[in-house]
Each structure stands twice: as structure tokens, then as C-alpha cells.
């Protein structure tokens, strides 16, 4: 474990890494279902805070491993067993998501104990990986031990967050401190010590794979929900329109994401990797939340929501908008100075359906009409970018 060649050609993710991603998508699925439930009941504060807290925990853990594996993956028996330990931790995190939502909704100390236990299990595997790399790689020893040390310090903070009976406000402040420590470690190690030998094409593919799997989970959840609706009430115009809109918007999100040559850009601009790595967090959160928005629209069809029509449309508009505008903004930054595209046009193209859909909802237009308009959000920037590229 002395470090991979960062210029290794055609480097792709291993089957183990893809398996690892699938476990994370289970956590996203649980969080998405909880988000839809609390939004449909009008508990917006709980939905936003709990979803952000739980999905950030999962995504951050995924990011840490993805960049480590890009630099030091050996795929030997010890590496595989340590990855298994991390996967067990993710499963525990998924189990702890519903109690976290319920406790925040009840105004109690957030029930993060199970989440932190899962995080601790993951960190045992991750810290062991960093220590092993530090021992076996003299060149990157200080960098690896820096990662391991900061991870341990942050983990102590997370344990205190879980065990100390703080109110929600103080818990969030303490969590923000832990997040700051988590972020500062890689920043210091990569810029002040020695950057790890991560591979740009591999990293771009790892983020792409997680995005695709997350989109697929949203499709599976929507199809399962529509199947239940059809089983109860038979086919209707509403179920057909929602099904087509769900497939269309996820397909367009995939298309928009893969229009951008992230691997090539990161190879040329390695110094922009931190914005890509951290800036992808809200994009991935939004990607998983699109399924929740579609779920809320389905619950509206079933007349099982306690919120206004505008709120139903907004539950879909917000994640679709964050994803679409986030992808465009990310790539406008990465390709700054290299791309022939004037990025204000894709941004305007993505913003237009969002604004139109919400205005239509406020004016009393049918919810499904507004939802279809919102689903055009990733479609229009795709048309703009493809037109310019041609």
C-alpha cells in the first residue's frame, strides 16, 4: 500500500467499490422515505434538519473512502475485510435514521446514538486503512497519519454529541464543530503536508457511479409506489403521468450529469478537487431527495398529504433545482477558462421551469401539471449544452 499511480490510464472503480456504493444507497433510500413522510405531514423543520444530518453523515463517510481508495487501493484480503467492516457501519447508520427523525420531531435530544455507533464502526475500518497506508508508504506517511489522527479527534466529538443530553440547537452547533474538524483534516493534509496520489478519472467515475445508483433507487421507489397505487385503485391518468414524469426527470438528470467531463477537467485542474469533492455533497443529497419529492406527489394523488398544493410542488422543485443548478454551477467552476459555454444560459434554462412551476402552483394550476413543468428543469440545460457542443 505505497500509493497508486495518479496518471494510471483508464482507471475505473472496482466491483467492490460498486458493491460498497449499493450499501450507501440503502441509507439514502431510508432517509428519502422519512423525508417524504415528514414533508407530507407538514413537519418541514424535522424533514430538513434530520435529512441533512443523516445524509451528510453517510455521504461524508463515502467521500473519505472514495478518495482513499483512489490513492491506495490494493484490493488484497485485508483491504477487502476492512471495507466489509465499513459496509456494516453503513448498515447500522441506515437503521439509526428513523429514530433520528422521530426524536427531532418530538423536540427531544436527537437520537443519534445508533448513527454514531455505525459511524464508529466505519471509522475503525477507515482509520485502520490510513494507519496501514502510513506504515507501508514512507512517502505519504505524514499525510496518512494526519488523516487518521484528525478522524479520531472528530470521532471523539461525534461520541460526545450522541451521549451528552444537549437540546437540538446545541447539538447542531456541536455537530457543526465536528464537521469543521472533518473538513479541516483533508484540507490540511492535502495542501500543507503532501497530496495523496488520487486518480482524476477514477474519482470522477466514483462520483458518477454513486449518482447513477442513487437515481436508480429513486426510480425503483417510485415504481414500487405506483405499483401499490395501481393495485389499490387501478390505472389512472394521474399514475401514468407521474410514472412518465419520474422516468423522464431521472433520465434527464443522468444526461445532465454525464454531459460534464469531470475526469478530464480534474486532471488539468487538480487544485479544484476540493470544490468538486465537497461541493458534490448537496448535489448527492438533492439526487436522493428527488425520489422523496416524487413520493410526496404520489401521496397527493392518494389524498394522503396535509400540506398545500404549492408545498407539494415545492417538495419536488427544491431537490430537482438543487441538483440541476448544482451540477451546472459545479462544472462552470471546474471548466472555468476552458469551456466555450456561457454558463448563464444553462443556469437560466434550469431556473425557468422551476420558477414557472411554482408560479403555476401558486396560481392554482393542477399539481401534476406543475410537477411536469418542474421535471423539465434538467431537460432544458441539456438542450442548451448539447446545442452549443454541436
C-alpha positions as CSV (number, residue, x, y, z in Angstrom):
1,X,0.0,0.0,0.0
2,X,2.5,2.5,-1.2
3,X,0.2,4.7,-3.4
4,X,-1.3,4.2,-6.8
5,X,0.0,6.0,-9.9
6,X,-2.2,9.1,-10.3
7,X,-1.6,9.0,-14.0
8,X,-2.8,5.4,-14.4
9,X,-4.7,5.3,-17.7
10,X,-8.3,4.1,-17.9
11,X,-8.5,3.6,-14.1
12,X,-12.1,2.5,-13.1
13,X,-13.9,1.6,-10.0
14,X,-13.6,-2.0,-8.8
15,X,-16.6,-4.3,-8.3
16,X,-16.0,-4.0,-4.5
17,X,-16.4,-0.2,-4.7
18,X,-19.7,-0.6,-6.6
19,X,-20.9,-3.0,-4.0
20,X,-19.9,-0.5,-1.4
21,X,-22.0,2.2,-3.1
22,X,-25.1,0.0,-3.1
23,X,-25.0,-0.3,0.7
24,X,-24.9,3.5,0.9
25,X,-27.9,3.8,-1.3
26,X,-29.9,1.8,1.2
27,X,-29.2,4.6,3.7
28,X,-30.3,7.2,1.1
29,X,-33.5,5.2,0.5
30,X,-34.4,5.1,4.2
31,X,-33.7,8.8,4.6
32,X,-35.6,9.7,1.4
33,X,-38.7,7.7,2.7
34,X,-38.5,9.5,6.0
35,X,-38.2,12.9,4.3
36,X,-41.3,12.2,2.2
37,X,-43.3,11.2,5.2
38,X,-42.5,14.2,7.3
39,X,-42.9,16.7,4.4
40,X,-46.3,15.2,3.6
41,X,-47.3,15.7,7.2
42,X,-46.1,19.4,7.1
43,X,-43.2,18.8,9.5
44,X,-40.8,20.8,7.4
45,X,-38.3,21.6,10.1
46,X,-37.9,18.0,11.1
47,X,-37.7,16.9,7.5
48,X,-34.9,19.4,6.6
49,X,-32.8,19.1,9.7
50,X,-32.9,15.3,10.1
51,X,-32.5,14.6,6.4
52,X,-29.4,16.9,6.2
53,X,-27.9,15.4,9.3
54,X,-28.3,11.8,8.3
55,X,-27.4,12.0,4.6
56,X,-24.4,14.2,5.3
57,X,-23.1,11.5,7.7
58,X,-23.4,8.9,5.0
59,X,-22.1,10.9,2.2
60,X,-19.1,12.2,4.1
61,X,-18.1,8.6,5.1
62,X,-18.4,7.6,1.4
63,X,-16.3,10.5,0.3
64,X,-13.5,9.7,2.7
65,X,-13.2,6.1,1.5
66,X,-13.6,7.0,-2.2
67,X,-10.6,9.3,-2.2
68,X,-8.5,6.9,0.0
69,X,-9.2,4.0,-2.4
70,X,-8.4,6.2,-5.4
71,X,-4.9,6.7,-3.9
72,X,-4.1,3.4,-2.0
73,X,-6.5,0.6,-3.1
74,X,-4.6,-2.7,-3.1
75,X,-7.7,-5.0,-3.3
76,X,-5.9,-7.6,-1.2
77,X,-7.7,-9.7,1.6
78,X,-7.0,-7.1,4.4
79,X,-8.3,-4.2,2.3
80,X,-11.5,-6.2,1.5
81,X,-12.2,-7.2,5.1
82,X,-11.7,-3.6,6.2
83,X,-14.2,-2.5,3.5
84,X,-16.6,-5.1,4.9
85,X,-16.4,-3.5,8.3
86,X,-17.2,-0.1,6.8
87,X,-20.2,-1.6,5.0
88,X,-21.5,-3.0,8.3
89,X,-21.2,0.5,9.7
90,X,-23.3,1.9,6.8
91,X,-26.0,-0.6,7.5
92,X,-26.1,0.4,11.2
93,X,-26.4,4.1,10.1
94,X,-29.4,3.2,7.9
95,X,-31.0,1.5,10.9
96,X,-30.5,4.6,13.0
97,X,-32.1,7.1,10.6
98,X,-35.8,6.7,11.6
99,X,-35.1,7.2,15.3
100,X,-33.2,10.4,14.5
101,X,-36.2,11.8,12.5
102,X,-38.6,10.8,15.3
103,X,-36.6,12.3,18.1
104,X,-36.1,15.6,16.3
105,X,-39.8,15.8,15.5
106,X,-40.6,15.2,19.2
107,X,-38.3,18.1,20.3
108,X,-36.1,15.7,22.2
109,X,-32.3,15.3,22.2
110,X,-31.6,13.9,18.7
111,X,-31.4,10.1,18.9
112,X,-28.0,9.9,17.1
113,X,-26.6,7.1,19.2
114,X,-27.2,4.4,16.6
115,X,-25.9,6.7,13.9
116,X,-22.7,7.4,15.8
117,X,-22.2,3.7,16.5
118,X,-22.4,3.0,12.8
119,X,-20.1,5.9,12.2
120,X,-17.6,4.4,14.8
121,X,-17.7,1.0,13.1
122,X,-16.9,2.7,9.8
123,X,-14.2,4.7,11.3
124,X,-12.5,1.6,12.8
125,X,-12.1,0.4,9.2
126,X,-11.1,3.7,7.8
127,X,-8.6,4.6,10.4
128,X,-7.0,1.2,10.1
129,X,-6.7,1.8,6.3
130,X,-5.0,5.1,6.8
131,X,-2.6,3.7,9.5
132,X,-1.7,0.8,7.3
133,X,-1.0,3.1,4.3
134,X,1.1,5.3,6.6
135,X,3.2,2.3,7.8
136,X,3.7,0.9,4.3
137,X,4.2,4.1,2.4
138,X,7.1,6.2,3.7
139,X,6.4,8.9,1.1
140,X,2.9,9.6,2.3
141,X,3.3,8.6,5.9
142,X,2.7,12.1,7.4
143,X,-0.3,12.6,5.2
144,X,-1.9,9.3,6.1
145,X,-1.2,9.7,9.9
146,X,-2.7,13.2,9.7
147,X,-5.9,11.8,8.2
148,X,-6.0,9.0,10.9
149,X,-5.4,11.5,13.7
150,X,-8.0,14.0,12.6
151,X,-10.5,11.3,12.1
152,X,-10.0,10.0,15.6
153,X,-10.4,13.5,17.1
154,X,-13.6,14.1,15.1
155,X,-14.9,10.8,16.2
156,X,-14.5,11.7,19.9
157,X,-16.6,14.8,19.2
158,X,-19.3,12.7,17.5
159,X,-19.5,10.4,20.5
160,X,-19.9,13.4,22.8
161,X,-22.7,14.7,20.5
162,X,-24.5,11.4,20.8
163,X,-24.1,10.9,24.6
164,X,-24.3,14.4,26.1
165,X,-28.0,15.4,26.5
166,X,-28.0,18.7,24.6
167,X,-31.0,20.4,23.1
168,X,-31.4,20.5,19.4
169,X,-29.7,23.9,18.9
170,X,-26.6,22.9,20.9
171,X,-26.5,19.5,19.3
172,X,-26.4,21.2,15.8
173,X,-23.7,23.6,17.0
174,X,-21.6,20.7,18.3
175,X,-22.2,18.8,15.1
176,X,-21.0,21.8,13.1
177,X,-17.8,21.9,15.1
178,X,-17.2,18.2,14.3
179,X,-17.9,18.8,10.6
180,X,-15.4,21.6,10.6
181,X,-12.8,19.3,12.1
182,X,-13.7,16.6,9.5
183,X,-13.2,19.1,6.7
184,X,-10.1,20.7,8.0
185,X,-8.2,17.4,8.2
186,X,-8.2,16.6,4.5
187,X,-7.6,20.3,3.6
188,X,-4.5,20.4,5.8
189,X,-3.2,17.0,4.8
190,X,-3.6,17.7,1.1
191,X,-2.3,21.2,1.0
192,X,0.1,21.5,3.9
193,X,1.7,18.1,4.0
194,X,1.6,16.1,0.7
195,X,-1.3,15.4,-1.6
196,X,-2.3,11.8,-1.9
197,X,-1.9,10.2,-5.3
198,X,-5.6,10.1,-6.3
199,X,-6.6,9.4,-9.9
200,X,-8.8,12.0,-11.5
201,X,-10.6,9.7,-13.9
202,X,-11.2,7.2,-11.1
203,X,-12.6,9.9,-8.8
204,X,-14.9,11.2,-11.4
205,X,-16.2,7.7,-12.1
206,X,-16.8,7.0,-8.4
207,X,-19.0,10.1,-8.0
208,X,-20.8,9.2,-11.3
209,X,-21.5,5.7,-10.1
210,X,-22.9,6.8,-6.8
211,X,-25.1,9.3,-8.7
212,X,-26.4,6.7,-11.1
213,X,-27.2,4.2,-8.4
214,X,-29.0,6.9,-6.4
215,X,-31.0,7.9,-9.4
216,X,-31.9,4.3,-9.9
217,X,-33.0,3.9,-6.3
218,X,-35.4,6.8,-6.9
219,X,-36.8,5.1,-9.9
220,X,-37.3,1.8,-8.0
221,X,-39.0,3.6,-5.1
222,X,-41.4,5.5,-7.5
223,X,-42.2,2.3,-9.5
224,X,-43.0,0.4,-6.2
225,X,-45.2,3.3,-5.1
226,X,-47.1,3.4,-8.4
227,X,-47.5,-0.3,-8.4
228,X,-49.1,-0.1,-5.0
229,X,-51.4,2.7,-6.2
230,X,-52.4,0.7,-9.3
231,X,-53.1,-2.3,-7.1
232,X,-55.5,-0.3,-4.9
233,X,-57.2,1.9,-7.5
234,X,-56.3,0.7,-10.9
235,X,-54.7,2.7,-13.7
236,X,-55.5,6.4,-13.9
237,X,-54.3,9.4,-15.8
238,X,-52.5,10.6,-12.7
239,X,-50.5,7.4,-12.2
240,X,-49.5,7.3,-15.9
241,X,-48.4,11.0,-15.9
242,X,-46.5,10.7,-12.7
243,X,-44.7,7.5,-13.9
244,X,-43.7,9.1,-17.1
245,X,-42.5,12.3,-15.4
246,X,-40.5,10.3,-12.9
247,X,-38.7,8.3,-15.6
248,X,-38.2,11.5,-17.7
249,X,-36.7,13.6,-14.9
250,X,-34.3,11.0,-13.7
251,X,-33.2,10.2,-17.2
252,X,-32.6,14.0,-17.8
253,X,-30.7,14.3,-14.5
254,X,-28.4,11.4,-15.7
255,X,-27.9,13.1,-19.0
256,X,-27.1,16.5,-17.5
257,X,-24.6,15.0,-15.0
258,X,-22.7,13.0,-17.7
259,X,-22.5,15.9,-20.1
260,X,-19.7,17.3,-18.0
261,X,-16.2,15.9,-18.5
262,X,-15.3,15.9,-14.8
263,X,-12.3,13.4,-15.1
264,X,-10.6,15.4,-17.8
265,X,-11.1,18.7,-16.0
266,X,-9.8,17.3,-12.7
267,X,-6.7,16.0,-14.5
268,X,-6.0,19.5,-15.8
269,X,-7.1,21.4,-12.6
270,X,-6.2,19.2,-9.6
271,X,-6.3,22.2,-7.4
272,X,-10.1,22.4,-7.9
273,X,-10.7,19.0,-6.5
274,X,-11.8,20.2,-3.1
275,X,-14.7,22.2,-4.5
276,X,-15.7,19.2,-6.6
277,X,-15.4,16.8,-3.6
278,X,-17.2,18.9,-1.1
279,X,-19.5,20.7,-3.5
280,X,-20.9,17.4,-4.6
281,X,-22.4,16.8,-1.2
282,X,-25.6,18.9,-1.7
283,X,-25.9,17.6,-5.2
284,X,-25.9,14.0,-3.9
285,X,-28.3,14.9,-1.2
286,X,-30.7,16.5,-3.7
287,X,-30.3,13.5,-6.0
288,X,-31.7,11.2,-3.3
289,X,-34.3,13.7,-2.3
290,X,-35.9,13.8,-5.8
291,X,-37.4,10.4,-5.0
292,X,-38.9,11.9,-1.9
293,X,-40.4,14.7,-3.9
294,X,-42.0,12.2,-6.3
295,X,-43.2,10.2,-3.3
296,X,-45.0,13.3,-1.9
297,X,-46.7,13.9,-5.3
298,X,-47.9,10.3,-5.3
299,X,-49.2,10.8,-1.8
300,X,-51.1,13.9,-3.0
301,X,-52.7,11.7,-5.7
302,X,-53.8,9.4,-2.9
303,X,-55.1,12.4,-0.9
304,X,-52.7,11.5,1.9
305,X,-51.0,14.8,2.4
306,X,-51.7,17.6,4.9
307,X,-49.9,20.3,3.0
308,X,-50.9,22.8,0.4
309,X,-50.6,22.2,-3.4
310,X,-47.8,24.7,-3.5
311,X,-45.9,22.8,-0.8
312,X,-46.4,19.5,-2.7
313,X,-44.9,21.1,-5.9
314,X,-42.0,22.7,-3.9
315,X,-41.1,19.3,-2.4
316,X,-40.2,18.2,-5.9
317,X,-38.9,21.6,-7.2
318,X,-36.3,22.1,-4.4
319,X,-34.3,18.9,-4.9
320,X,-34.6,18.9,-8.7
321,X,-33.5,22.6,-8.7
322,X,-30.6,22.0,-6.3
323,X,-29.4,19.0,-8.3
324,X,-29.7,20.7,-11.7
325,X,-28.3,24.1,-10.7
326,X,-25.7,22.4,-8.6
327,X,-24.4,20.3,-11.5
328,X,-24.2,23.3,-13.8
329,X,-22.6,25.5,-11.2
330,X,-20.0,22.8,-10.3
331,X,-19.0,22.4,-13.9
332,X,-18.9,26.1,-14.6
333,X,-16.3,26.3,-11.8
334,X,-14.3,23.3,-12.9
335,X,-14.2,24.3,-16.5
336,X,-13.7,28.0,-15.9
337,X,-11.3,29.3,-18.6
338,X,-11.5,26.1,-20.7
339,X,-15.1,25.8,-21.8
340,X,-16.8,27.6,-24.8
341,X,-20.1,27.6,-23.0
342,X,-21.5,30.7,-21.4
343,X,-22.8,29.2,-18.3
344,X,-25.5,31.8,-17.6
345,X,-27.6,30.2,-20.4
346,X,-27.7,26.7,-18.8
347,X,-28.4,28.3,-15.5
348,X,-31.3,30.3,-16.9
349,X,-32.6,27.2,-18.7
350,X,-32.7,25.3,-15.5
351,X,-34.2,28.1,-13.5
352,X,-37.1,28.8,-15.9
353,X,-39.1,25.6,-15.3
354,X,-38.6,25.9,-11.5
355,X,-40.0,29.4,-11.4
356,X,-42.8,28.6,-13.9
357,X,-43.8,25.5,-12.0
358,X,-44.0,27.3,-8.6
359,X,-45.9,30.3,-10.1
360,X,-48.4,27.9,-11.7
361,X,-48.9,26.2,-8.4
362,X,-49.4,29.5,-6.6
363,X,-52.0,30.4,-9.3
364,X,-54.0,27.2,-8.7
365,X,-52.9,25.1,-11.6
366,X,-53.2,21.3,-11.2
367,X,-50.4,19.8,-9.2
368,X,-49.5,17.2,-11.9
369,X,-49.2,20.0,-14.5
370,X,-46.8,21.9,-12.2
371,X,-44.9,18.7,-11.5
372,X,-44.4,18.0,-15.2
373,X,-43.1,21.6,-15.7
374,X,-40.7,21.1,-12.8
375,X,-39.4,17.9,-14.4
376,X,-38.2,20.0,-17.3
377,X,-35.6,21.6,-15.1
378,X,-32.7,19.2,-16.1
379,X,-34.0,18.9,-19.6
380,X,-33.6,22.5,-20.8
381,X,-29.9,22.9,-19.8
382,X,-29.2,19.6,-21.5
383,X,-30.7,21.0,-24.7
384,X,-28.6,24.2,-24.3
385,X,-25.3,22.4,-23.7
386,X,-25.9,19.9,-26.5
387,X,-26.7,22.7,-28.9
388,X,-23.6,24.6,-28.0
389,X,-21.4,21.5,-28.2
390,X,-22.7,20.7,-31.7
